[in-house]
Amino acid sequence: MIQRVKALMRADGLRQAFFEVLRTLAAIVLALLVALLIILFTSQEPGRAIRIFLQAPFLSSYNFGQIITQSIPLIFTGVAVCLMIRAGQFNLFVEGAFFVGMLFGAVIAAGFKLPAVILPIVAMLLPALLAGLIGYLPAKMKSALNINEFVSSLMFNFIIFWVCLYLLNHHFLDPEYSSLATRTIPPAGKLFFLSVTNEVSSSFLIALGLAVLAWFFLNHTRWGYAIRMTGENPEFANFIGINVRAVVTRTQVLGAAIAGLGGAAFELGNFYRFNLKALPNYGFDGFIIAIIARNNPLLVPLVALFMGYLRAGAAQMALYSDVTNDVIYIIQAVMLILVGGQAFLSFLKKRSLRKAAREGGG
Amino acid sequence: MDHLALVAISKIYPNGVVANDHVNFTLRRGEIHAIIGENGAGKSTVMKVLYGLEKKDGGEILLDGKRLSINSPLDAITYHIGMVPQHSMLIDEMTVSENIFLGIEQQSGGLLDAKAMKRETAELGKRYNLWVDPLARCADLSVSQVQKVSILKSLVRGVEILILDEPTAVLAPQETRELFDQLKLLKQDGYSIIIITHKLKEIKQLCDRVTIMRAGRDMGVFDVADVSEEQISSLMIGGSIDLDIHKSPARPALDVLWVEHLRVARDNGTYAVDDISFTARQGEILCFAGVEGNGQRETVRCISGLEQKYQGTVELQGKDIRGMKIKDIRARGLSVIPEDRLKTGANGAASILDNLSAIAIDQHTRWGVIQYRRLKTRASEMIRRFDIKAKSFSQPLNALSGGNMQKVIVAREISADCALLVADQPTRGVDIGATNFIHKTLVTMRDAGKAILLVSSDISEVLNLADRILVFYKGQVSAEISDVDSLSEEQLGRYMLGMEKMR
């Protein structure tokens, strides 16, 4: 009897999971089809372009490495966004925090005199701390004054961006370099490569570890519980004695810190100096990743790798054919709409529910 | 010939609950037809399908033999079908006649003809004994007046089939009788009335036929004259349940809760709670009776720490709780079963396990890591003890029926070993089996020396359970009754309606 019940339970859970996977796959396939159609109509030699787009990432070791490298910032920002969305907060400051992390990661790694292992660690933790501190402002504005975090964090990104650019121009500039950039990061400050041939850095491992850690944090700790309850039903969270305001503030600070850490790790792993002159959009990409991963940190690396694959392919396609890599934005948009649309394929779920209801004898 | 027929209606909600499974229902012209069933039996759902509020997944609706397709309340009204919802759907800021003619305003020369609307409201009200001042603001109306306005609203729209969703749930006995007289008047004029209820007594008093529902299916339709209350009840529940509460006299001991001169202001400067003082004692069920909205909710919010803006004193176990964190108030021995299950009492999206564990997380945490293994054992034990019907504790709470959700909340709050249990409408929307279980649990806890504060607008619940009653009327206590056994329903009703005052 108990075994029968257990089997039924598992079947029910599996069916739900299966449905979600199916839905995501269908969205991906449809999005790719739309992209291929567009290539078909715009390219002079669509067959070749499509082949490069889909095949190229697997054809050389360097291109394959690009899949992973492209996914690293997406994992960091994706995880940060996941945590914040689970607390019900749509905070865009991940963008600014990632930028802060990259800049200060480079500055600290190039400026501090510390031994080899310690230096990159310090150069990642300090920017994380800084990003968290800055992130406290929009977070506190939300919890104390109820200022919508979406709007205030969006504005914050621009403030932070221009402040960083000012600092870069006037304080962190390497006068001996040909363009606007910080000084070179010495080898002692770099994160080591996992593979030198395709330049995949160990920041990938940090990203993976962080995703697992975030999953554990959300589902198995007291603080994660408070975040989930606050995000799903703040009134209930308050009723059972959770300090909802504190959770709202702290989660956004945590998200900003993770994005800051990610920026620094990405910088130390894959660059020799900081030379960005625009916001890199990784924070906004983090939202796309989080939504497709259904706010589950464990799924974030998978989605990010897939995105990495698309970007690596699109980059090759832009190089060797007449199609620009803007195609991936179309794919992203279609995927996002389909995955975000609750009704997409819901008839399948309904059918499965009916079946389950009948089997359950209800 | 049936005027209206619902044939094999099926409805499955997105969370997998089969609310209706091939339900049949027929209505004759000029009859009052009851749909009776426990909460969760699907009686509201089938009526919502008829009124276009829910989309059916199968079945047909026939009016005089013609197939109808009803996708929205607007469609339903075109076919002269109207529904009076359980809770007010009126716009508080507008007057009675404005609400009644909302969307179908009468005009003269392109301008609103307020006079004509007022006149028609008054005339219709007089004809069916549903008189409400057409110029009164809806915010100022009593619950029963709101109901009258809702009925008038349907009549003005030419409705001939009127559905009433549990119309007596919030009424005092006197008001119920009045409503029934009005409905009989409508019936004489050829209106057909469907009334959703779970009260057996009402069927005998009012109805011609009854359709009995259980677990999403209809158990058949009967002439009320031909069936006994016992037969209806056993078809409804599928067996017999011992509904009597065996309760020994209370032996109250120490004060646990002490409330003195409590006042809570509303935004408009009036007082929702206007100088209330009382104590709750160990081993006693103290009951807040009264029509809803007379200050009970605000009082409970102050006691449970959810409302911080109040005047007066609230002391729990000898300590003033003003400014205390909810966590600390709970640690002092407060448990609450709140009025609103899904908004306050539980997190529908979270698992049953997380809901059952909500106030035990801190005790089951080491180094910040929740010891889910222990919590799971605990949850299984609770599910067994409280007979919660769930497939597993990892199911989301949403997948449960109302009664089982309430059991989850009761199980959680009781498990905390409290000194004071506040139970705010603990059996509303809960099936008979669970209601009975909750009642027995409250008595058991009382006998174990806990202080129980029961808030209820259900008169039979009040009379069955209370050891002492405070009747709330307009933010004040209109009566305190210690000798509950010699209190009649009538008398309690008079206190509830403010017709009489004690002290």
Boltz contact constraints between the chains, C-beta under 6 A:
constraints:
  - contact:
      token1: [A, 9]
      token2: [B, 391]
      max_distance: 6.0
  - contact:
      token1: [A, 9]
      token2: [B, 392]
      max_distance: 6.0
  - contact:
      token1: [A, 220]
      token2: [B, 369]
      max_distance: 6.0
  - contact:
      token1: [A, 220]
      token2: [B, 370]
      max_distance: 6.0
  - contact:
      token1: [A, 221]
      token2: [B, 368]
      max_distance: 6.0
  - contact:
      token1: [A, 221]
      token2: [B, 369]
      max_distance: 6.0
  - contact:
      token1: [A, 222]
      token2: [B, 361]
      max_distance: 6.0
  - contact:
      token1: [A, 222]
      token2: [B, 365]
      max_distance: 6.0
  - contact:
      token1: [A, 222]
      token2: [B, 368]
      max_distance: 6.0
  - contact:
      token1: [A, 225]
      token2: [B, 361]
      max_distance: 6.0
  - contact:
      token1: [A, 229]
      token2: [B, 347]
      max_distance: 6.0
  - contact:
      token1: [A, 232]
      token2: [B, 347]
      max_distance: 6.0
  - contact:
      token1: [A, 232]
      token2: [B, 349]
      max_distance: 6.0
  - contact:
      token1: [A, 232]
      token2: [B, 350]
      max_distance: 6.0
  - contact:
      token1: [A, 233]
      token2: [B, 347]
      max_distance: 6.0
  - contact:
      token1: [A, 235]
      token2: [B, 343]
      max_distance: 6.0
  - contact:
      token1: [A, 235]
      token2: [B, 344]
      max_distance: 6.0
  - contact:
      token1: [A, 236]
      token2: [B, 347]
      max_distance: 6.0
  - contact:
      token1: [A, 239]
      token2: [B, 344]
      max_distance: 6.0
  - contact:
      token1: [A, 240]
      token2: [B, 358]
      max_distance: 6.0
  - contact:
      token1: [A, 240]
      token2: [B, 359]
      max_distance: 6.0
  - contact:
      token1: [A, 241]
      token2: [B, 326]
      max_distance: 6.0
  - contact:
      token1: [A, 241]
      token2: [B, 327]
      max_distance: 6.0
  - contact:
      token1: [A, 241]
      token2: [B, 330]
      max_distance: 6.0
  - contact:
      token1: [A, 353]
      token2: [B, 16]
      max_distance: 6.0
  - contact:
      token1: [A, 354]
      token2: [B, 12]
      max_distance: 6.0
  - contact:
      token1: [A, 357]
      token2: [B, 16]
      max_distance: 6.0
  - contact:
      token1: [A, 357]
      token2: [B, 18]
      max_distance: 6.0
  - contact:
      token1: [A, 362]
      token2: [B, 18]
      max_distance: 6.0
